[in-house]
Amino acid sequence: MNERASVFETWGRDSRLYDRYTSNAADEFATTETLQEAQAEWEQFFVNSHGDIFDGLDVENPRESLFIDTLYYDFVVDQVIEFAERQFGFRVVNQEANDNTDALSFDFQTLHESVVDTDAIERTVDELLDTVDLVNSDADFLRRLYESVISNEMRLQLGEYYTPKGVAELAVGEIEVDDFETDTVLDPGCGSGIFLATCVDAKREALDLDPGPLVDVITDTVYGIDLNPVAVKSAKLSYLLSLLPVLADSDVDRLELPVFLTDSLGLTRDDRIRFGDDTLDLTVDHLVGNPPWITWGSLSESVRDAWRETYVTQLDLLPHDGVESRLGHGNDDISVPFLWVCIHHYLDEGGDASFVLKRDITKGPAGRLLRTQHVNSRPVAVRHIHDFNRLRPFGDDVGVHSAVYTLAADSEPSFPIAVDSWTRGEGATSFAAAEAMRETLDYEETGMVPVEEDDTSSSWVREDAENQALGECAHDIRHGVKDDAKDVYGVERSQLDELEHDHVYPYIQSKHVVKYGLFGHDLHLVPVCEANEDNETELQRNCPKTYGYLESNRQTLEDRSSTWLDEGTFYNVFGLGEYTWSDYKVVWCRLGFKPHFAVVSTVADEDLDEKMVVPGDHFMFISTDDEYEAHFLCGLLNSSVYQTSLEGVASEGKSSLTKTVVSGLELPEYRETEDSERLAELSMEAHEIVPEHTDVSKRTYNETSIEELEVVQAEIDELVEEMLSERAGSLFPDVGQSTLASY
């Protein structure tokens, strides 16, 4: 295995073979019209299908250099295919990427002939391949080779994330095959062909047929499509390598590989697929794959228009409120709409699909389309999820988390959805095979349910979420100001001329707080800085109008019934202390069940200028002088997992969110970790969004979906869920597993 790896590494960007081929190609490019015309057509092919992916690439002369890299990679793949042909005595009749569709007018092989002016390069390749056991090799070297030749930036522009074998095996293992001999499967965005190879392997292992008939069965039932010529050529080689163990024992002399260069969505081209002696009309029993993770913004306007004109209305691809006639918003990408269109186009009645998608589509507006579990009027139930949590099967350079979703067409959705939740094990992690994943990773079976029972397209959380956030609170929870004389202490703006402003503060009641922000405030007289403070002489001297106002209401104040107010001055209030004047407070209303948490500090009042917010009698709060700590706690408390936990433990009485209830949640001390800081910053982002939408009535606000806020909320939900899933992770750096809720 090490020998094979070293052989293929000698073909990478740092190899002499690469230098010689690309140097020859660059020289020929300057003078050979055929190469120039092919490059122009190749470039336009990508611009039409993907937008101008070359614009802004940090590569010198990107169009020419990337085309030459593509030529080189295609040349190496050709050499491997031709070596296999010579070794086993068969011929691949559709070796070129465009052989079955005419998607490109030129053949890469013809271009290679103009670049390779001697047979020295081919001899070098043959010498390397003579040391390789192709029958027992796997296709992973193709990924390594491709990644060593084509820049990471270019691959990400194309939305290409090559799937590890283990993840592909999990996905393929979830489809329900009735008959391995006749069931058909398609990967509509096959990339380098790892899913095709996995399907071929599964059929080889399941079927007891003679080699010749087995090759026919496989090539008649396992199909791939891609819109990248290099990917199609790679997929053909992956497919071939998976067939070699059968071909080595067969008398097959002619092989046509069912991998096709075209647009599986029919948006930018509608090629007729020829296969065998006929036109292929693909309707299959199973779909598998890893669709392109390309954002809408990176597509050309013509491609976006094609989406809108062809599929938006037909398949009801706009589950977002307020998006009107456009498709895609925020950080949405095309992966779920791609899957929806493929289900519509290709999946037979009762079929199923198993795809790698972003993990965060279980939450927020970007995933609402999948969570509707309908392709227009056709039910498509999410049957199973392999949740990889914080694991990164695609490598550290892919900054998004992933999951495998298996969907059953023409099945009504039901909850809970079965989930295998994967987390890091004690040793080194391997995604080389599904079995290796089971040996090196931990996983547990759980389920997912919608946060809102009556809206199944709302964010999904684990069904045990009501227990996930339970634990210990490391913070003191305080009560808002209690004065038992609202008519005296509540201040109208018309009264401000009758009082000094020293002791008048912005004051919040239940009606003023929404998640992540304030919906206005009242004014309130707070004549002392802490409960039982004796400041009467000082108040008389410095604020005579205020003291006179209180004196005029002395009888009302002395008649207050609360024994908490018996000590101190006649205008004493309760629920005041140093904590009231902390720089930041995470506040919530304790009455009813309205778990809306917000961070308050000061507000700019039109009459009082900048002044500290004081929580009212119905409020509880956690005080801190650290802005990040306040927003970290607010992010936790507003996350779906914590909200669900609160719903599970809160009473149905008048006071639902009491100190006792909230102190039963895991609210650790703030630590400056990457995750904690990110959570705090997301809460800050949310607090910046809310004020932009409070220029309406409270009812209108509550009935409005703020999609920008939903995007932030989805990231908060995902981050908190991930932090909780890592039992001794960054959320709980000093807390042992025994103090945490079981997951």
Secondary structure, 3 states (H helix, E strand, C coil): CHHHHHHHHCCCCCCHHHHHHHHHHHHHHCCCHHHHHHHHHHHHHHHHHHCCCCCCCCCCCHHHHHHHHHHHHHHHHHHHHHHHHHHHCCEECCCCCCCCCCCCCCCHHHHHHHHCCCCHHHHHHHHHHCCCCHHHCCCHHHHHHHHHHCCHHHHHHCCCCCCCHHHHHHHHHHCCCCCCCCCCEEECCCCCCHHHHHHHHHHHHHCCCCHHHHHHHHHCCEEEEECCHHHHHHHHHHHHHHHHHHHCCCCCCEECCCEEECCCCCCCCCCCCEECCEECCCCEEEEEECCCCCEHHHCCHHHHHHHHHHHHCCCCCCCCCCCCCCCCCCCCECHHHHHHHHHHHHEEEEEEEEEEEEHHHHCCHHHHHHHHCEECCEEEEEEEEEECCCCCCCCCCCCCCEEEEEEEECCCCCCCEEEEEEEECCCCCCCCCHHHHHHHEEEEEEEEEEEECCEEEEEEEECCHHHHCECCECCCCEECCECCCHHHHEECHHHHHHCCCCCEEEEECHHHEECCEECCCEEEECCCCCCCCCCHHHHHHHCHHHHHHHHHCHHHHHCCCCHHHCCCCCCCCECCCHHHHCCEEEEEECECCCCCCEEECEEEECCCEEEECEECCCEEEEEECCHHHHHHHHHHHHCHHHHHHHHHHCCCCCECCCHHHHCCECECCCCCCHHHHHHHHHHHHHHHHHHHHCCCCHHHHHCCCCHHHHHHHHHHHHHHHHHHHCCCCCCCCCCCHHHCCCC
